């Protein structure tokens, strides 16, 4: 699946973009990715650091709607104002996830949802 994705991005980029076919290679990647993530979760469950990682992933999963909603505005605000390189994208991703989790906790406390 990953090889097919790389091939399509390199050789058929314009065709895929113009006709909305970007998601087709990802269909082939998904089963392998699910298996890999399951194995990673099993390994993390057996280690001491796995507990901390699992808590962060669980918090991000609980706040996925908030992360999704906030990322749109934050990315649109940041992209035209800063040079977007790998470091900027990484910092932006971490900031959006942290902000989404924090936002969810504040809303839960305000409305006593949990």
N, C-alpha and C positions, 0 to 999 in steps of 0.2 A: 503494500500500500504506500509506503513512504517513497519507494523508488518510482512508482507510478505518479505520485504527486510531484516529485522533483522533475520527472520527464515532462509532465503536462505544464508545469510552471515555466520550464525552459523553452519547450518547443511549441506550445499551443497557448501561450499566455493571452494573446489578443483574442483568439477564438473563444477561450473559456470566459474571459471578462465580458466580451460583447454579448454572449448568449446566456450568461448567468449560470454557467456550469462549474463554478468554483467548488461546489460542495461534493461533486461526484467522487473525486479521489479520497475525500475524507470518509466516505462510506466504507471504503476498503481498509482504512486505517483503524476505524473504531473498534472492531473485535479484538485486534491485537493490543490496542491501547488499554482496553478494559481488562484483559488478562494481565498485562504488565502492571497496571495499577492495583489489581487484586493481589498479585504476588508481592508488590511493594508494601501494601497494607499489612499483609501477613508477616513480612519481615520486621516492619516497624512495630507491630504488636508484641513482638518478642524482645524488643530492646528497651532500654530505659529512656532513650531519647524519643522513642516512638510515642510515648504517652503525651509529651509536649507537642509533637508534630500533629498527633491526632486531634488534640484540643484546638489547635489553630485551624486545621482543616475543617473540623466540625463547626467552629465559629464562622468560618467563611461560608460554609454550606448553609448555615442558618441565616446568614445575612446576604445570600446570593441576590435576592431581589434588590436590596439596597445598594449593593455593589454595582449591579447592572445599571440601575437608574442613575447613580452618582457618576459612574464612569463616562457616561455620554457627555454630561455638562463639563466635567473636569477636563476630559480629553479635548473637547472643542475649544475650551478656554486656553489650554496650554499649547496645543500644536502650533498655532500661528505665532506664538510669542517666544518660543524656545527652539533651538536646534534639536531635532529629534534624532538621537543616536541610541545605541544599545543601552548605555548607562541611563539616559533620560527615560527611555521606555521602562526599564527595570524599576527605577525609582518611582516613576508614575504609577506603575502597577502595584507596587508595595503600598504607596500612599493611598491609592483608591481602595484597596482591600482593607487597609487599616481604618480608613475613614468610614467605609460601609459598615464594618463591624462596630465601631464606636457609635455611629449614628443609630444603628439598630438597638444597641444597649440603652442609649439615651431615650429613645422612643418607648422602649419597653418599660423603663422606670417611670417615665412621665404618665403613661397610661396603665401602669401596673399590670402588664400583660403576662408577666411571668414571675 
